[in-house]
Amino acid sequence: MISIIKASYPEYSDYDFIMGVDADSVFYHPMPEDVVAKKLYKENCMMTYLGRGGQYSECGFLGFNMKHPEIQNYAKEMLRMYNSD
């Protein structure tokens, strides 16, 4: 996840939303944009993930709201933790 944030901000700060997907993910069909808009993008949330009902969450597929007021602080803190560990 660190590489997502490090690579995406500020380079992609003009985008409203970016997705981070694990490298070993397999897509059998193109993902319609409306699926992302309905399932992942939430204007008032900084991050989203794919919930799976009563199972564990799918953290290999994350969405980042690049317009959220705390996204820069989040990215800086994640990078700080990554570099200090």
C-alpha positions as CSV (number, residue, x, y, z in Angstrom):
1,M,0.0,0.0,0.0
2,I,2.9,2.4,0.7
3,S,4.0,2.2,-2.9
4,I,0.5,3.1,-4.0
5,I,0.5,6.2,-1.9
6,K,4.1,7.1,-2.6
7,A,3.6,6.7,-6.3
8,S,0.2,8.4,-6.5
9,Y,0.6,11.5,-4.5
10,P,1.1,14.2,-5.7
11,E,1.5,12.7,-9.2
12,Y,-2.3,11.8,-9.3
13,S,-3.6,14.6,-7.1
14,D,-5.7,15.9,-10.0
15,Y,-7.8,12.7,-9.9
16,D,-10.8,12.4,-7.6
17,F,-10.3,8.8,-6.9
18,I,-7.6,6.1,-7.5
19,M,-7.7,2.4,-6.8
20,G,-4.9,0.2,-5.6
21,V,-5.1,-3.4,-6.6
22,D,-2.8,-6.2,-5.6
23,A,-0.4,-7.3,-8.3
24,D,-1.7,-10.9,-8.2
25,S,-5.3,-9.9,-8.8
26,V,-7.0,-11.4,-11.8
27,F,-9.8,-9.7,-13.7
28,Y,-11.8,-11.9,-16.1
29,H,-13.8,-9.0,-17.5
30,P,-13.4,-5.2,-17.6
31,M,-14.8,-3.5,-14.6
32,P,-17.5,-1.1,-15.5
33,E,-16.9,2.4,-14.2
34,D,-20.4,2.5,-12.6
35,V,-19.4,-0.4,-10.4
36,V,-16.5,1.6,-9.0
37,A,-18.7,4.7,-8.6
38,K,-21.4,2.7,-6.8
39,K,-19.4,0.2,-4.8
40,L,-16.1,1.9,-3.9
41,Y,-16.3,5.7,-4.3
42,K,-17.8,7.5,-1.3
43,E,-17.4,11.2,-1.3
44,N,-17.2,11.6,2.4
45,C,-14.7,8.7,3.0
46,M,-11.0,8.9,2.6
47,M,-10.5,5.2,1.9
48,T,-12.8,2.3,0.9
49,Y,-12.3,-1.4,0.5
50,L,-14.4,-4.3,-0.8
51,G,-16.5,-5.7,2.0
52,R,-17.3,-9.3,1.9
53,G,-20.3,-9.8,4.1
54,G,-19.6,-12.0,7.1
55,Q,-16.0,-12.8,5.9
56,Y,-12.8,-10.9,6.2
57,S,-12.3,-7.7,4.2
58,E,-10.6,-7.7,0.9
59,C,-7.7,-5.3,1.5
60,G,-6.0,-6.1,-1.9
61,F,-8.5,-3.8,-3.5
62,L,-8.5,-0.3,-2.0
63,G,-9.9,3.0,-3.1
64,F,-8.5,6.4,-2.2
65,N,-10.5,9.6,-2.3
66,M,-7.8,12.1,-3.5
67,K,-10.0,15.1,-2.7
68,H,-10.5,14.2,1.0
69,P,-9.1,16.9,3.3
70,E,-7.1,14.3,5.2
71,I,-5.5,12.3,2.4
72,Q,-2.2,14.2,2.4
73,N,-1.9,13.7,6.2
74,Y,-2.7,10.0,5.7
75,A,-0.1,9.6,3.0
76,K,2.6,11.4,5.0
77,E,1.9,9.3,8.1
78,M,1.9,6.0,6.1
79,L,5.2,7.0,4.5
80,R,6.7,8.0,7.9
81,M,5.7,4.6,9.4
82,Y,7.1,2.7,6.4
83,N,10.4,4.5,6.6
84,S,10.8,4.2,10.4
85,D,10.0,0.4,10.6
